[in-house]
């Protein structure tokens, strides 16, 4: 074994050992749909400065969402209930009372000059030691803060404190405030600045003697010091970063709620995931024999590493998230397929002397395609994390972890196993066992026929345009059916004399024509039903079904609820997606050329429109689950196009004298075996989820099946023809 191989083996063993330890010791946080959680009902209160109403409640909800994200609670549900209530459902909360306290704090941060005796003061508050301070009007508020962070300084004696950086006009106001205070002698109360949070002076430091009168502190930064522990400092920083609530809120209810999915649905989904994963593994082994078996072992390691990373980060695992995780295992085979197909080319077309040398060349030649396709996905994941919020941000984290774990699995673990196996004497004597010393069914058929698929690229573009118009017309003719996460709906709460099985209520409402109703147990004997907007007659049907099953039930709440995916979250998601597409276009233009980047992004946009249009024609809802599927399709589509264009770039470097069609068409044929085998691996998982996973996963799996089929088609028959047409209009370069 070479030195580099030993390093790869040790690195793989070390990471697997750490992952196994984390998976065995760190408990997994399950989402609301799998385990339930804590429900906190907050009510906004009117103040003289602001009258509480729907608009103020909606603004308050967005501030609370930021606080929940900062608390590290993944995949929460927040909805407005009625005019002035907010329902927050938090999965896996360790301290519900602490969470309710942090959510309910007004967090109004202000900075005041301190007045000496005899001067006018707007109010008097005790400082940290209890001494009364005469405060002037607020010179700055939390709106002027750019960022706050908890820090620890053991050398300067500050201990745990919070650093605050101002932005915009706040920097000038801070310099003016500290400059005026610096004009007073050291020890004078008027040299102090009072930092007030919710009518409590949390810190009132004196301006340092080094600060000149009228000059002030001009770097726009300060520290809030006090008797802070690490938890208090972090809580204060997240409250400042989250912003002040527009109106005060109070906690009116707090209870435990059951899972939104029943045990039967969860069990069916688990079986579907297991069957789908097994089918994918069997397919890979059937196609690539020994190398396929080793790839399956590497994929198992990929699953362990990804799972451990999600557990270490405290991510909440939801049912769509788990389905996406299983799908990621199916798609992670892509990098292995790329390597194995390149190794087959090296062995059969270039007559490599052994399977081991063919594998080494396969890893070397596939590296650029693997790197480029994964970097584009990482760009999207990073931008979704930094620019979006809520479940879209969580998807960015899951996507990024999956990409990194997939690359490690293919380039390190699979390589260690494959090179070790290929060097065994028995394998050297029987190279056919490796699955590398064969052309493969797809490649053999293409080699015999040598079809000129892209001889007439404009015809393919016209066909694609017709499909695009037909699918897109569904959004106009049938309309888009937005799910309750986007539109809001109706919340019904019932009190029953004895506990009621939520699964039976779900089944009864499904039979009554309410398949999308979300049913949860609430407290000891309560039950909540959340549906899309419905008439009073429909509400009577729901109430009748509940009362029949419960043997009598009292309706204690009937309110309209707002969307859990609010306007700001949707806007942030769209902005993040648009910036991600622009960043991917820029990266592809730099790594390849502008023609490739434009064609790839155009194919991606084509996939999105077609998928939305098909769901409109089918009358399927566009909800949070569909959003997760759509983002997955976006990543899959970009990967397909990047791998194709990487092969075009390789052929361009070898044959600079050939015209575009003579380069793009062979690239399509050479990458088609990879496209077919990767697509089959993902399709087997998705088919199992759609057929066996029950109604909770049917739409998710259907969206991904359609998206993968459309993405495969568009990369070959939209992106490639578009690259040919655009390439003819400008000078060709490598």
Steps between C-alpha positions, in 0.01 A plus 500: 500500500640840403546783748205698358279192526601452865417865573157461339435181696597659834290808425199284416539290816535808719188669362297180519606444861397854597171466312423167665568651843272799432224280359513277809516775762317806365120468511315585182246780506182402319273755336142591581364254247681203656500570874307818571637765732404804704228744396522856630215743433600866518263797493598850391388789719413851390714790620455878485761515224369213288161336475529122481344363185559259217789698350679541834444131577650399165808717564529351847485150351800568275704631796410188696607280209844660514522439873402135461765452231757654736390269782603209281150359456474346154180462297258687730144591401380856556159625392283799578172400664221753470593867526742505790620150586805304387530124533857372518560125488858407590638146454736353756515801734700416812367786715155620385476764776833653397396501136171673586686760708745584221224514237284731712764760584451834330879541457485877450864611514581869550811706577462808724721782624512523881411839646666662800289626789311817414463414132176399335449126469240302310490229766692343786603134514729309737836394361655154545582571867160658576617863491243727329606638162343808342470415129464735209304414184612190308776587254509158328275196482539138396409601145846658468678175593669306220597195703537385858708203616582328830872502579726384782810694606695352790807722448324837505288407799174557313398135519186426302372809324312602187665697221275734303583645158300792363421568136400801288384800700558300818877539468476880490248508785723277712798728435290806593363336817839384626664829395256702713549265797880528466479876570417425865778417750583143592271383783221739409171308450445697178803323349302175503288349224196300609414192293138410568318180404126488566512779764792336679851647504719206404822702486604863562874526429702821508655620179871415508735789592680455167192620312524869413221751568272554197692232312344187644539137401498488121542129425129442561554230763445453872474231766216417737659371819344371817471187710429285195541128476536335157125430473400855597750654255380283211135569584561876506686490168224304326234736637692800366560333163139389474374853554233641721145377485271760342254455789520323836390136516398270780489122521137393540536123448774239508446129440642190337369397159514164326652425159321622187544157342366173631703195599370309200620765254841515667538120490396483134750771410780320684423178310492692172838657573652160586358334187610788276853499640524122457381520137757769422775292659399191299496703177848641560638154579332353189652765273848532653547163676782512755554874459126546547510304825787716625306811396204380709732465801628851434143629478424341837798694636362812329171448682681465833710816449197707388287373786771579755549850359127576520484361855802705608344818360173430679293499180142383540423202280159524332337242276574691176849560635549128560363423155738754352780340699416160351480657155841657559640149549353407162646812340835466677560199278549755221864569584574126515326446165707780346822336613398149394383611155826688441689192615303288249596741223865480600499119515305427181576794269858577603608148589623559853710204615302436820183589681706681763663735249162557336353591838785742574441669165125500563538681831743747342283577196173519694634736764432826314140401421438393861659819635317739266158339549537498877642852523198640315273319747704625797464856370123460499502338847713780650282775356181328615649483850617862518216672314191288576337405829281231652470166317678633189803584712482154657494347153822689420670342802383149408599550137848625588566211739379251239726641230813498716429150632432376146834631372684344793321170446584482129849649492639350820303200628405349164852558369664329799272197469519481118879529477548242774266253329643558152852423624408152632654216294168323446342820362798565272454152352125550451449871415142435383400469867572868554229618261759731341626262231175523305337757277162498671160453337425868436844586363511189281168585336604863442833389354326271247246758387694828543182713484530866401257626763580868459521525123210750502528689831233758414240226469577383852476858626163543325375175654621610842332839457171329411521279811585807709198693370269201547612440857510869587144543372387290795576790734261717295228251408481300826668750730758431769364325810711644781508289813397611846864595577473777240136604531407440861175330593279415793593367842247301704572388855291253695490395864403137554412313817756227425804467270418450130719309254622762252553229236128412504407867462738536204344198330146627564577846361670343198183302430291817548696681227769678702820309412728795575371564853779511760385326818693519829436400856523803728569462869344204682155490339504772236498474121581757231409487132665738255361515147505719193233775484153342519137600528285476812325197350835324460595599855179335620602179321840501671348570840242225451768246411707592806199483734396163363842348567549671837153422630443872542743789472484869582636744242716746695665686212406581142737753345652592168876441495758662281759320286794329671712601200437874528566779253849576632606135499373454144668820390830397660475156336442650155785749543733222618403281205549783249841591645597131501413468131700814419797371700483163323486675163807704591690193622418300187597794279838519674565125513366430151373793291190717496326276245503204738388703800211656308387165362514330842301773676246512215447123533459539874235772460328275246485219758348725765224632272412152369487347849275778633282475188459123522395529866250767398350270232482214753332722760774423753579754775816708501594478867810477715563141391482605134745782573753250637453281191541798268829602662624142467411496130692825452817340637451183295445693176812711542709187566378339179588801287838557664609140442401522134682828446808376682525228234449759225786703643721191508424420136555864401854484637573189291330602176511877456447472125160327521167691480267526796250227405784254454611569859171527687340189348787264601500658847130416538558140389803453725320630810168329427592174685569704812171689452298179463659317793482797738140570402406135554655502847296805602184380323499169690506681835230746394273232356514311828419819692209581267348149503571388857547826690134589536325830433746698712781441247315442174508861380864541610612190309283589198652849478850355508424228245363763261789733577768239439340391172466861384850587625656210310313595183585870528873445553520293180235656277484859629838597648707319235307632193498849651877483548538403132281789380664758725848366426459564129447871563834570659866396477556156650756460774590222740 
